[in-house]
Amino acid sequence: MEESQTLLALGEESVTRGEHRFVVLWTAGLLLLYATGGYFGVSLLRGYAVETTNAREAWVKSSTAVANPALPPGSKPAGVQVSLTMNRFGEFALKESAWTADFDMAFRWTGDGVNPGETFRIANGQILQREKGTSYQRGEERYAEYRVIARMVKPFDASRFPFSDEGLGIQVEDATRRMDTLRYVADDRNTGARPESIPRNLKLVRTLTGVRTRLAGGAVDESGARGSAADTYSQFFFAMLIVPGSIGIYLKLFQALFASVALTLLALYIKPTHVDCRFGLPVGGFFASVANNIYVATLLPSADRLTMTDMTNTVSLVTIFLVLVQSVISLHIFDTMGRERLSRYFDMVSLAVFATGYVGLNIALPIAARPQ
């Protein structure tokens, strides 16, 4: 059979076996590129998710360990029952690694030797506002409530954002009295988050309440073996595992990026000889993608690894670049070789592959980034 024999009829011209082979090889190369990128991206994100899960399980295990440091002879620490109720999750500042918490704290104790409501502090944040509420004394038992607004320090993990779950914690300890004079006791039954306090774009998955000891040097001692009550503080903690409204945040972050890629792909419907439009749309989309990358970087903390947002931006930039390469080849086929039908065939096949690869990757990566 002659090389010029028709394999695919397209009007007045035809695509020869050699030309068809070229289009097939181009298609296979693109699919292989997207598949390879997807494989490594999915593997990295799943690895990040496993790391996060293991680290969180280790933290939970250490936080729930019983700590009984030796008390100095004759010491009788006051037992203070503590409860915490979340009223509102405030501003989340990812770049500054902070969030704002609005909560109520209640202290119940016996005797007048301590006043825990006036001397407590937030170990992992700063109290912005403290208002005393209900308080009473019944015999030796004392009770006091406080409304607290605090700015909490929380390094957010950008590696899988916005599809990662996050652990938020509030750590309370007395600013003046150590374990030989004051010990917290967690009131689990009255500690938690009000249903109305949880924003619609957040899902509260789990809470954890407990008491542990903190060495005066700053480290937390779960066993108490390295120190005594004379150099440790009793620390009450309330931890929450939350999952953000991932899809909504994802679309808001990248809607401009996705629009620029869509406009870039529309350029494949334009004849390659219409150079201004055919090449202008991808070039404009490329700069729009760069601008979106800069915008996202201003919102998230820096990371020392390839993150979910980095992958999304990289896939978009590579896709736009490849569309430009395809347009150059298509222009050569159309203008230099005079093969208009082949050029259109090449454009339509490329459009289908670009759209399939790009959409497929932007579905696979978020799925891999979700909590395991």
C-alpha positions as CSV (number, residue, x, y, z in Angstrom):
1,M,0.0,0.0,0.0
2,E,1.4,3.4,-1.0
3,E,2.3,6.0,1.7
4,S,-0.2,8.4,0.2
5,Q,-3.1,6.0,0.6
6,T,-5.8,7.4,2.7
7,L,-6.2,6.2,6.3
8,L,-8.5,9.0,7.5
9,A,-10.5,11.0,5.1
10,L,-10.9,14.7,6.0
11,G,-12.6,16.4,3.1
12,E,-10.4,17.2,0.1
13,E,-7.2,16.1,1.9
14,S,-6.3,13.0,3.8
15,V,-4.1,12.0,6.6
16,T,-1.4,9.6,5.5
17,R,-0.1,6.7,7.5
18,G,3.1,8.6,8.4
19,E,1.1,11.7,9.5
20,H,-1.3,9.7,11.5
21,R,1.7,8.0,13.2
22,F,3.1,11.4,14.1
23,V,-0.2,12.5,15.7
24,V,-0.4,9.2,17.6
25,L,3.2,9.6,18.9
26,W,2.4,13.2,20.0
27,T,-0.7,12.0,21.8
28,A,1.1,9.2,23.5
29,G,3.9,11.5,24.6
30,L,1.4,14.0,26.2
31,L,-0.5,11.2,27.9
32,L,2.7,9.7,29.2
33,L,3.8,13.2,30.5
34,Y,0.5,13.7,32.3
35,A,0.5,10.2,33.7
36,T,4.1,10.5,35.0
37,G,3.3,13.8,36.6
38,G,0.2,12.5,38.1
39,Y,1.9,9.4,39.5
40,F,4.6,11.4,41.3
41,G,2.2,14.0,42.5
42,V,-0.3,11.5,43.9
43,S,2.6,9.6,45.6
44,L,4.0,12.7,47.2
45,L,0.6,13.8,48.5
46,R,-0.3,10.4,49.9
47,G,3.1,10.4,51.6
48,Y,2.4,13.8,53.2
49,A,-1.0,12.5,54.4
50,V,0.7,9.5,56.1
51,E,3.3,11.7,57.7
52,T,0.6,13.9,59.1
53,T,-1.4,11.0,60.4
54,N,1.6,9.4,62.1
55,A,2.6,12.7,63.7
56,R,-0.9,13.3,65.0
57,E,-1.2,9.8,66.5
58,A,2.1,10.2,68.2
59,W,1.0,13.6,69.7
60,V,-2.3,12.1,70.9
61,K,-0.4,9.2,72.5
62,S,2.0,11.5,74.3
63,S,-0.7,13.9,75.4
64,T,-2.9,11.2,77.0
65,A,0.0,9.7,78.9
66,V,-0.3,9.9,82.7
67,A,2.3,12.3,84.2
68,N,3.0,12.0,87.9
69,P,6.1,14.0,88.9
70,A,7.3,13.6,92.4
71,L,5.9,16.2,94.8
72,P,8.2,17.9,97.4
73,P,7.7,16.6,100.9
74,G,4.7,18.2,102.6
75,S,3.3,19.8,99.5
76,K,-0.4,19.8,99.0
77,P,-1.3,21.2,95.5
78,A,-4.7,22.7,95.1
79,G,-6.8,20.6,92.6
80,V,-8.5,22.9,90.1
81,Q,-11.2,21.5,87.9
82,V,-11.1,23.2,84.4
83,S,-13.5,23.2,81.6
84,L,-13.5,25.0,78.2
85,T,-16.3,25.8,75.8
86,M,-15.6,27.1,72.3
87,N,-17.9,30.0,71.3
88,R,-16.4,31.0,68.0
89,F,-13.5,30.2,65.6
90,G,-12.1,33.6,64.6
91,E,-9.8,34.7,61.9
92,F,-7.4,32.1,60.4
93,A,-4.2,33.8,59.3
94,L,-2.3,31.0,57.5
95,K,0.6,33.1,56.5
96,E,1.2,34.3,60.0
97,S,0.6,30.9,61.5
98,A,-2.2,32.0,63.8
99,W,-5.9,31.9,64.5
100,T,-8.3,33.6,66.9
101,A,-10.3,31.7,69.5
102,D,-13.3,32.9,71.5
103,F,-14.1,30.6,74.4
104,D,-15.4,30.3,77.9
105,M,-13.3,28.9,80.8
106,A,-14.6,27.7,84.1
107,F,-12.6,26.9,87.2
108,R,-13.8,25.0,90.3
109,W,-11.6,24.6,93.3
110,T,-11.5,24.5,97.1
111,G,-9.9,26.9,99.4
112,D,-8.7,30.5,99.2
113,G,-5.0,29.9,98.7
114,V,-5.2,30.1,94.9
115,N,-7.2,32.1,92.4
116,P,-6.7,30.3,89.1
117,G,-9.1,32.5,87.1
118,E,-6.9,35.6,87.6
119,T,-3.5,33.9,87.0
120,F,-4.0,31.5,84.1
121,R,-2.3,32.1,80.8
122,I,-2.4,30.7,77.3
123,A,0.8,28.7,76.7
124,N,0.5,28.6,72.9
125,G,-1.0,32.1,72.4
126,Q,-1.7,35.5,73.7
127,I,-4.9,36.6,75.6
128,L,-6.4,39.6,73.8
129,Q,-9.4,39.9,76.1
130,R,-10.4,38.4,79.5
131,E,-13.8,39.1,81.1
132,K,-15.0,37.6,84.3
133,G,-18.5,36.2,84.3
134,T,-20.4,34.1,86.9
135,S,-18.6,33.4,90.1
136,Y,-19.7,32.1,93.5
137,Q,-18.5,30.5,96.8
138,R,-20.4,27.7,98.6
139,G,-18.6,26.9,101.7
140,E,-15.0,26.1,100.7
141,E,-15.9,25.4,97.1
142,R,-15.3,28.3,94.7
143,Y,-16.3,28.7,91.1
144,A,-15.5,31.3,88.4
145,E,-16.2,31.7,84.7
146,Y,-14.2,33.8,82.2
147,R,-14.9,34.8,78.6
148,V,-11.6,34.8,76.7
149,I,-10.5,35.9,73.3
150,A,-7.0,34.8,72.4
151,R,-4.7,34.8,69.4
152,M,-3.4,31.3,69.1
153,V,0.0,30.3,67.5
154,K,-0.5,27.4,65.0
155,P,1.9,26.6,62.2
156,F,-0.4,25.4,59.3
157,D,0.7,22.7,57.0
158,A,0.8,24.0,53.4
159,S,1.8,20.7,51.8
160,R,-1.8,19.5,51.2
161,F,-3.7,22.7,51.6
162,P,-6.7,23.1,51.2
163,F,-7.4,19.4,51.5
164,S,-5.5,18.6,54.7
165,D,-7.1,18.3,58.1
166,E,-5.7,20.6,60.8
167,G,-5.2,20.2,64.5
168,L,-6.1,23.3,66.6
169,G,-5.2,23.4,70.3
170,I,-5.6,25.6,73.3
171,Q,-3.1,25.1,76.1
172,V,-3.8,26.7,79.5
173,E,-1.5,26.9,82.5
174,D,-1.1,29.0,85.6
175,A,1.3,31.9,85.2
176,T,2.6,31.9,88.8
177,R,2.0,28.6,90.5
178,R,3.8,25.3,89.7
179,M,2.6,21.8,90.2
180,D,3.6,21.7,93.9
181,T,0.9,24.3,94.6
182,L,-1.6,23.9,91.8
183,R,-2.8,21.0,89.7
184,Y,-5.4,21.1,86.9
185,V,-8.0,18.4,86.6
186,A,-9.8,18.2,83.2
187,D,-13.6,18.4,83.3
188,D,-14.3,16.4,80.2
189,R,-18.0,16.4,80.5
190,N,-18.3,20.2,80.3
191,T,-15.5,20.8,77.7
192,G,-16.2,21.0,74.0
193,A,-17.3,23.3,71.1
194,R,-20.8,24.6,70.8
195,P,-22.5,23.5,67.5
196,E,-23.1,27.0,66.5
197,S,-19.5,28.0,67.0
198,I,-18.3,25.9,64.1
199,P,-18.2,27.8,60.8
200,R,-20.1,26.3,57.8
201,N,-16.8,25.9,55.9
202,L,-15.3,23.8,58.7
203,K,-16.1,20.3,60.0
204,L,-15.1,19.3,63.5
205,V,-14.0,15.7,63.3
206,R,-12.6,15.1,66.8
207,T,-11.8,16.7,70.1
208,L,-9.3,15.8,72.8
209,T,-9.2,17.0,76.4
210,G,-6.6,16.3,79.0
211,V,-3.9,17.6,81.5
212,R,-0.1,17.1,81.1
213,T,3.0,18.7,82.7
214,R,5.3,21.2,81.2
215,L,8.9,21.6,82.2
216,A,9.9,25.1,83.2
217,G,12.4,25.1,80.4
218,G,9.7,24.9,77.8
219,A,9.5,21.2,77.0
220,V,6.5,19.0,77.8
221,D,7.3,16.0,80.0
222,E,4.7,13.2,79.6
223,S,6.3,10.9,82.2
224,G,7.5,13.3,84.8
225,A,10.7,11.3,85.2
226,R,13.0,14.1,84.2
227,G,11.9,16.7,86.8
228,S,9.9,17.2,89.9
229,A,6.7,19.2,90.6
230,A,9.0,22.1,91.7
231,D,10.1,22.8,88.2
232,T,6.9,21.8,86.2
233,Y,3.6,23.4,85.4
234,S,0.3,21.7,85.2
235,Q,-1.1,22.3,81.7
236,F,-4.7,21.8,80.6
237,F,-5.3,21.3,76.9
238,F,-8.2,21.2,74.5
239,A,-7.4,20.0,71.0
240,M,-9.7,19.9,67.9
241,L,-9.2,18.2,64.6
242,I,-10.9,20.1,61.8
243,V,-11.4,19.7,58.1
244,P,-11.9,22.9,56.0
245,G,-14.4,23.2,53.2
246,S,-11.8,22.0,50.7
247,I,-13.6,22.2,47.4
248,G,-14.9,25.8,48.0
249,I,-11.5,27.1,49.0
250,Y,-9.8,25.2,46.2
251,L,-12.1,26.7,43.5
252,K,-11.7,30.2,45.0
253,L,-7.9,29.9,45.0
254,F,-7.6,28.6,41.5
255,Q,-10.7,29.9,39.6
256,A,-8.6,32.5,37.7
257,L,-6.0,29.8,37.0
258,F,-8.5,27.4,35.6
259,A,-10.1,30.1,33.5
260,S,-6.7,31.1,32.0
261,V,-6.1,27.4,31.0
262,A,-9.6,27.1,29.5
263,L,-9.0,30.3,27.4
264,T,-5.6,28.8,26.3
265,L,-7.3,25.6,25.1
266,L,-9.8,27.7,23.2
267,A,-6.9,29.0,21.1
268,L,-6.7,25.5,19.4
269,Y,-10.0,26.4,17.6
270,I,-8.3,29.3,15.9
271,K,-6.3,28.9,12.7
272,P,-2.6,28.9,13.3
273,T,-2.1,31.6,10.7
274,H,-4.1,34.0,12.9
275,V,-1.0,34.5,14.9
276,D,-2.2,37.3,17.2
277,C,-5.1,35.3,18.6
278,R,-3.6,31.8,18.4
279,F,-0.5,32.8,20.3
280,G,-1.9,35.7,22.3
281,L,-4.4,33.7,24.3
282,P,-1.7,31.2,25.6
283,V,0.8,33.9,26.3
284,G,-1.9,35.9,28.3
285,G,-2.9,32.7,30.1
286,F,0.7,32.0,31.0
287,F,1.1,35.4,32.7
288,A,-2.2,35.0,34.4
289,S,-1.0,31.7,35.8
290,V,2.1,33.3,37.1
291,A,0.1,36.0,38.7
292,N,-2.2,33.4,40.4
293,N,0.8,31.6,41.7
294,I,2.1,34.8,43.3
295,Y,-1.4,35.5,44.8
296,V,-1.6,32.0,46.4
297,A,2.0,32.4,47.8
298,T,0.9,35.6,49.6
299,L,-1.8,33.6,51.5
300,L,0.1,30.5,52.5
301,P,3.1,29.9,54.7
302,S,6.3,29.0,52.9
303,A,7.1,25.3,52.6
304,D,10.4,23.3,52.0
305,R,8.6,20.8,49.8
306,L,6.5,20.6,46.7
307,T,3.0,21.4,47.9
308,M,-0.5,20.7,46.5
309,T,-0.8,24.3,45.3
310,D,2.6,24.2,43.7
311,M,1.5,21.1,41.8
312,T,-1.7,22.7,40.6
313,N,0.2,25.8,39.4
314,T,3.0,23.7,37.7
315,V,0.5,21.6,35.8
316,S,-1.2,24.7,34.5
317,L,2.0,26.4,33.4
318,V,3.3,23.2,31.7
319,T,-0.1,22.8,29.9
320,I,0.0,26.3,28.6
321,F,3.6,25.9,27.5
322,L,2.8,22.7,25.6
323,V,-0.2,24.4,23.9
324,L,2.3,27.1,22.7
325,V,4.6,24.3,21.4
326,Q,1.7,22.6,19.7
327,S,0.6,25.9,18.1
328,V,4.1,26.3,16.6
329,I,4.0,22.8,15.1
330,S,0.5,23.4,13.8
331,L,1.5,26.6,12.2
332,H,4.4,24.9,10.5
333,I,2.1,22.1,9.2
334,F,-0.5,24.7,8.0
335,D,1.7,27.4,6.5
336,T,5.0,25.7,5.5
337,M,3.7,22.3,4.5
338,G,0.4,23.6,3.3
339,R,-1.5,20.8,5.1
340,E,-4.6,22.6,6.4
341,R,-6.6,19.5,7.1
342,L,-3.8,17.8,8.9
343,S,-3.3,21.0,11.0
344,R,-7.0,20.9,12.1
345,Y,-6.8,17.2,12.8
346,F,-3.7,17.8,14.9
347,D,-5.4,20.7,16.8
348,M,-8.5,18.7,17.7
349,V,-6.7,15.7,18.8
350,S,-4.3,17.8,20.9
351,L,-7.3,19.7,22.4
352,A,-8.9,16.4,23.6
353,V,-5.6,15.2,25.1
354,F,-4.8,18.5,26.9
355,A,-8.3,18.7,28.3
356,T,-8.3,15.1,29.4
357,G,-4.9,15.2,31.0
358,Y,-5.4,18.6,32.7
359,V,-8.8,17.8,34.1
360,G,-7.7,14.3,35.2
361,L,-4.7,15.6,37.1
362,N,-6.8,18.3,38.8
363,I,-9.1,15.6,40.0
364,A,-6.5,13.0,41.0
365,L,-4.3,15.4,43.0
366,P,-7.1,16.7,45.4
367,I,-8.3,13.1,46.0
368,A,-4.8,12.1,46.9
369,A,-4.4,15.1,49.2
370,R,-7.5,14.4,51.3
371,P,-7.1,12.9,54.8
372,Q,-6.4,9.2,54.8
